[in-house]
């Protein structure tokens, strides 16, 4: 009140009104100045310009940054990685999530090329390889001046831009066999080194120049096993070589004559050129394009994931039918009144997991309504492929011989006999799941302990018969030595009969 009285005595009403207007304008000016000075920054953050670009295969180019170590981003794992600039100041921590395991250069100053770029990246006019790291296989796809020294197991990539290549060569170690993660298998695979080198360095001179691309792969690991030959080598080789339509040179490491002879039909169908055993050679083979290692798209055995590949198991099986001139494309479909009987193949074995009563099984199968063939796979892949392709149903105890289902016609049936001891997961992983991916219908039969010959080797209360899981706890070798290597099967034909009847019913559908 006192303030109003003093103001009234000092100024007239008009003067008071003018003073109020000026005070309001002054307040608005002050407020406008405040918001102008302290407004928030709404532009893009600089760190958001750092992007990781990936293509369909989620592959990342490898960079030769000798000043920074390579970081690894593991499959399906989110890792925080700190990038460092040349002044060693801290930069943003970037999360990287990927399907495969990929290399990333630890340098935020380097621009990352997209995975959809060419297979060879030019950084500072220098050729660099593109390597892909996956669960089951590593492989490098390289283009440029490539020289292969089989005596030292080196793959050299030579660049003519010697003045800007780093003093220290960049190298990658590759074991060209598609079963990475299995130490026993990979321990039997020769390691090759892919090196970036300058032309002025001590690089071997070409003695043989090739005009077609090359694929370098290994026949080591478990190649002596028929199943592993297909799942670790043949199927990945098909995926890697198929795009070249035969115009590709195969270079084999850990090659051995029996394996090459066994699969010569497949090798010749994928390449029009004579296979080169590259190990310990004194000559230097030179190419413009080389793939070191094989592409295995899936962790699943004997399978192709069509979502990650232009090919499928259907394509692979069609390729096999064409390669081996297999005539039967579809299993028989039984109709009422049809006199023709379906053909059943019983895969026999001479050693472990063999049927001890094949004669009884044959007699029962014929009574059910089958024509029966008994055969054992051998090194003659072509001959056995003809036999199994002529059949509608195949049965056998879990083992490598069942791999030959790849030659069965469409809609055929696999009956897998699962031995005693807890081999269900093996049977499912190795043959049940792959069979379904091949459009092969699947049945199985789990034997009881009474059908195992182990009851003749151990007393009834022995842990081998009473608690097989105890051997699983001891490890794979302990389980294998008993339940896979010492066991044969005496089928209870009366108990097994409904399984073959079920197969007949499926052939009616």
Protein Blocks (a to p, Z undefined) as FASTA:
>chain_A
ZZmmmmmmmpcfklmmmmmmmmmmmmmmmmmmmmmmmpccfbdcfklmpccdddfkopac
ddddfkbccddddehiacddddddfkopacdddddddfbdcdddddfkbccddfkbcfbd
ceehiacddddddfkbccdddedjddddfknopacdddfklmlgcfbdcddddddbdfeh
iamlmmmcccdddddddfklccdddfbdcfbdcddddfehjllpmklmmmmmmmmmmmmm
mmnnopacdddehiafklmmmmmmmmmmmpcbdcddfehpabdcddfbdcedjddfbfbg
hiacfklccbdfklmmmmmmmmnopablbdcdddehiabdcdddddddfbehiafklmlm
mmmmmmnopacddddddfklmlmmmmmmmpmbdcddedfklmmmmmpcehiacdddddeh
ijmmmmmmmmmmmmmmnopacddddddfklpcklmmpcfklmklmmmmlmmmnojklmmm
mmmmmcccdddfklmmmmmmmmmmmmmZZ
